[in-house]
């Protein structure tokens, strides 16, 4: 009997021990009780957006910690951190590895997770070329999403639009009336010009068909693709030949320019010599016309001229006189 009672006590004690272990594990997991080290960051927000303690903290969508505390400051200043007004201050508990990823231009957002709208803190690490974030520094975060915040931002805009509409009600009514009249006039004009428009459309369609026919005719005249390639090849060959001919022509023109330059030099030199010869002839003629010279005397003295003519005639009549020396 005693052994039976002892066995029952052992079973009950084992069940209690197992239950205590299970409860401890659940408390450890659900309460986020761990022996690991954590780093703490403070972030200020203008609105908590219903952020709760224990909400997740993520970097690029990966969970790196949780919200440890949400404090309401109500717009009071914080001279220690040079803050004029602080509304909500949130303490984040993140892993040291995650803290080492954050730079001084890191951004903190309160966002919504899932369809139920559970709030969490999303962190953008910042630029790699910036220094690491100082844990003592308290950055300002942004509350994103939520229909309430959207409504608060849109409401002033809607009020301004409503005020503008009220102030310009008559102008808007007049503009609507003019627009209506313009539409009616355009409809009436289109109704009157319907036949002309249809004729113009028909003409355009006919022109398009003619263009298509011309394109087909040109394609048939050119031939198939091989023939077209042959024509293009011939055109390329002719172009190269024209280029070579142009180069040769440029060379020939260069030689011709050289010859022309030499000819100009020769002509200039010859002209100088001719002018010199003309000068000499002119001087000879001047001397010949001088009565003091022999030729001038022959040309100007009538008696000498007559004697010379008589001598020539005598020689013609008696040529033997030249042979005898008389």
C-alpha positions in Angstrom: 0.0 0.0 0.0 2.8 2.3 0.9 4.6 1.5 -2.3 1.4 2.2 -4.3 1.1 5.6 -2.6 4.7 6.4 -3.2 4.4 5.5 -6.9 1.4 7.8 -7.1 3.3 10.7 -5.4 6.2 10.2 -7.8 3.9 10.4 -10.8 2.2 13.5 -9.5 5.5 15.1 -8.7 6.9 14.3 -12.2 3.7 15.8 -13.8 4.1 18.9 -11.7 7.7 19.2 -12.6 7.1 18.8 -16.4 4.3 21.3 -16.2 6.5 23.8 -14.4 9.2 23.3 -17.1 6.7 23.8 -19.9 5.3 26.9 -18.2 8.8 28.3 -17.8 9.6 27.8 -21.4 6.4 29.4 -22.5 7.1 32.4 -20.3 10.6 32.6 -21.5 9.5 32.6 -25.2 6.4 34.7 -25.0 7.9 37.2 -22.5 11.1 37.6 -24.6 13.2 36.7 -21.6 16.7 35.7 -22.9 20.2 35.9 -21.7 21.5 37.6 -24.8 22.8 41.2 -24.8 20.8 44.1 -26.2 21.4 47.7 -27.1 18.9 50.4 -26.5 18.0 53.3 -28.7 15.6 56.2 -28.2 13.5 57.7 -31.0 11.1 60.7 -30.8 7.8 60.7 -32.7 5.0 63.3 -33.0 2.4 60.5 -32.8 2.7 57.0 -31.4 0.1 55.8 -34.0 -1.1 53.2 -31.4 2.4 51.7 -31.2 2.5 49.2 -28.2 5.3 47.9 -26.0 6.6 44.7 -27.4 6.0 45.6 -31.0 8.6 44.4 -33.5 11.6 46.4 -34.7 12.7 45.5 -38.2 15.6 46.4 -40.6 14.8 45.7 -44.2 11.9 43.5 -43.1 14.0 41.4 -40.8 13.2 41.4 -37.0 16.1 42.7 -35.0 14.4 43.6 -31.7 11.3 45.0 -30.0 9.8 48.2 -28.6 10.8 48.3 -24.9 9.0 51.4 -23.8 6.6 54.1 -25.1 6.7 57.3 -23.1 4.3 60.3 -23.5 6.0 63.7 -23.1 3.2 65.9 -24.3 5.3 68.4 -26.1 7.6 69.2 -23.2 11.2 70.3 -24.0 14.3 68.1 -23.4 17.2 70.5 -22.9 19.6 67.6 -22.2 19.3 66.5 -25.9 18.6 70.0 -27.3 15.0 69.1 -28.1 12.5 72.0 -28.0 9.3 69.8 -27.9 9.0 66.1 -27.4 5.6 64.4 -27.9 6.3 60.6 -27.8 9.6 59.0 -26.9 10.1 55.3 -27.8 12.9 53.1 -26.4 13.9 50.3 -28.8 15.7 47.2 -27.7 17.8 45.8 -30.6 20.7 43.4 -31.0 24.2 44.8 -31.0 24.7 43.5 -34.5 21.7 45.5 -35.7 23.0 48.6 -33.9 26.3 48.3 -35.8 24.4 48.5 -39.1 22.8 51.9 -38.3 24.4 55.2 -39.6 23.8 58.7 -38.5 21.3 59.3 -41.3 19.2 56.3 -40.4 15.5 56.8 -40.6 12.8 55.4 -38.2 9.2 54.8 -39.3 6.1 53.5 -37.5 4.4 51.3 -40.1 1.6 48.8 -40.2 2.1 45.0 -40.4 -0.5 42.7 -41.9 -4.2 43.1 -42.5 -5.0 43.6 -38.8 -2.9 46.8 -38.7 -0.4 45.7 -36.1 2.1 48.5 -35.6 5.9 48.0 -35.7 9.0 50.1 -36.2 10.9 49.9 -39.5 14.5 51.2 -39.7 16.4 52.3 -42.8 20.1 51.8 -41.9 21.3 54.9 -43.9 24.3 55.5 -46.2 27.4 53.4 -45.8 29.7 56.5 -46.3 28.2 58.1 -43.2 29.5 57.6 -39.6 27.8 55.0 -37.4 24.8 56.2 -35.3 25.7 57.3 -31.8 23.5 55.4 -29.3 23.3 58.6 -27.1 21.8 60.5 -30.0 18.0 60.7 -30.2 16.7 60.9 -33.8 13.3 62.0 -34.9 11.0 59.3 -36.4 8.0 59.4 -38.8 4.6 57.8 -38.2 3.6 56.4 -41.5 0.3 55.0 -42.8 -3.0 54.9 -41.2 -6.3 56.3 -42.4 -6.4 58.8 -39.5 -3.0 60.4 -40.4 -4.0 60.5 -44.1 -7.3 62.2 -43.2 -5.5 64.7 -41.1 -3.2 65.6 -44.0 -6.0 65.7 -46.6 -8.5 67.7 -44.5 -6.7 71.1 -44.8 -6.4 70.6 -48.5 -10.1 69.9 -48.8 -10.9 72.9 -46.8 -8.8 75.1 -49.0 -10.5 73.7 -52.1 -13.9 74.3 -50.6 -13.0 77.9 -49.8 -11.7 78.5 -53.4 -14.9 77.1 -54.8 -17.1 79.3 -52.6 -15.1 82.5 -53.5 -15.2 81.8 -57.3 -18.7 80.2 -57.5 -20.0 82.6 -60.2 -16.8 82.4 -62.3 -17.0 78.6 -62.2 -20.6 78.6 -63.2 -19.9 81.0 -66.1 -17.0 78.8 -67.2 -19.2 75.7 -67.1 -21.8 77.5 -69.2 -19.2 78.7 -71.8 -17.8 75.2 -72.0 -21.3 73.8 -72.6 -21.9 76.4 -75.3 -18.6 75.6 -76.9 -19.4 71.9 -77.0 -22.8 72.6 -78.5 -21.3 74.8 -81.2 -18.6 72.2 -82.0 -21.3 69.5 -82.3 -23.4 71.8 -84.6 -20.3 72.6 -86.7 -19.5 68.9 -87.1 -23.0 68.1 -88.1 -22.9 70.8 -90.9 -19.5 69.7 -92.1 -20.1 66.0 -91.8 -20.2 65.4 -95.6 -16.9 67.4 -96.1 -15.3 65.5 -93.3 -16.4 62.1 -94.8 -15.1 63.3 -98.2 -11.7 64.2 -96.7 -11.5 60.9 -94.9 -12.3 59.1 -98.2 -9.6 61.1 -100.0 -7.1 60.3 -97.4 -7.9 56.6 -97.7 -7.7 56.8 -101.5 -4.3 58.5 -101.2 -3.1 55.8 -98.8 -4.1 53.1 -101.3 -2.3 55.0 -104.1 0.8 55.2 -102.0 0.6 51.5 -101.3 0.2 50.8 -105.0 3.2 53.0 -105.9 5.3 51.3 -103.2 4.3 47.9 -104.6 5.2 49.0 -108.1 8.6 50.3 -107.0 9.2 47.0 -105.2 8.3 45.0 -108.3 10.5 47.2 -110.4 13.5 46.8 -108.2 13.0 43.0 -107.9 13.6 40.6 -105.1 15.9 41.0 -102.2 18.9 39.6 -104.0 18.5 42.0 -106.9 18.2 44.9 -104.4 21.3 43.8 -102.6 23.1 43.7 -106.0 22.0 47.2 -106.9 23.2 48.4 -103.5 26.5 46.7 -104.0 26.9 48.3 -107.5 26.1 51.7 -106.0 28.7 51.2 -103.3 31.3 50.1 -105.9 30.5 53.2 -108.1 30.8 55.4 -105.0 34.3 54.0 -104.3 35.3 54.5 -107.9 34.1 58.1 -107.9 36.0 58.7 -104.7 39.2 57.3 -106.3 38.6 59.3 -109.5 38.1 62.4 -107.4 41.4 61.9 -105.6 43.2 61.4 -109.0 41.5 64.5 -110.3 42.6 66.5 -107.3 46.2 65.3 -107.9 46.0 66.3 -111.6 44.6 69.6 -110.7 47.5 70.1 -108.3 50.0 69.3 -111.1 48.1 71.7 -113.4 48.3 74.4 -110.8 52.1 73.9 -110.6 52.4 74.1 -114.4 50.3 77.2 -114.6 52.5 78.8 -111.9 55.6 77.9 -113.9 54.1 79.2 -117.1 53.2 82.5 -115.4 56.8 82.8 -114.3 58.1 82.0 -117.8 55.7 84.5 -119.4 56.7 87.1 -116.9 60.4 86.5 -117.7 59.7 86.4 -121.5 57.7 89.6 -121.3 60.6 91.3 -119.6 63.0 90.1 -122.3 60.7 91.1 -125.1 60.3 94.6 -123.6 64.1 94.8 -123.4 64.4 93.7 -127.1 61.7 96.2 -128.1 63.7 98.9 -126.3 66.9 97.9 -128.2 65.0 98.0 -131.6 63.5 101.3 -130.7 67.0 102.7 -130.0 68.3 101.3 -133.3 65.4 102.9 -135.2 66.1 106.2 -133.4 69.8 106.0 -134.5 68.8 105.0 -138.0 66.6 108.1 -138.2 69.4 110.3 -137.0 70.7 112.3 -140.1 74.2 112.2 -138.6 74.5 108.5 -138.9 75.2 106.4 -142.0 71.7 104.9 -142.3 70.1 108.2 -141.4 72.1 109.9 -144.1 71.1 107.4 -146.7 67.4 107.7 -145.6 67.4 111.5 -145.3 69.8 112.7 -148.1 68.1 112.6 -151.5 71.3 113.0 -153.5 73.0 110.0 -151.7 69.8 108.0 -152.2 69.8 108.8 -156.0 73.5 107.9 -156.4 72.9 104.6 -154.6 70.0 103.8 -156.9 72.1 104.7 -160.0 75.0 102.5 -158.8 72.7 99.6 -158.3 71.2 100.1 -161.8 74.8 100.3 -163.3 75.8 97.0 -161.7 72.7 95.4 -163.1 73.7 96.6 -166.6 77.4 95.9 -166.3 77.8 93.0 -163.8 81.4 92.3 -164.9 82.5 95.5 -163.2 82.2 93.7 -159.8 84.4 90.8 -161.1 87.1 93.2 -162.3 87.0 95.3 -159.2 86.2 98.5 -161.1 
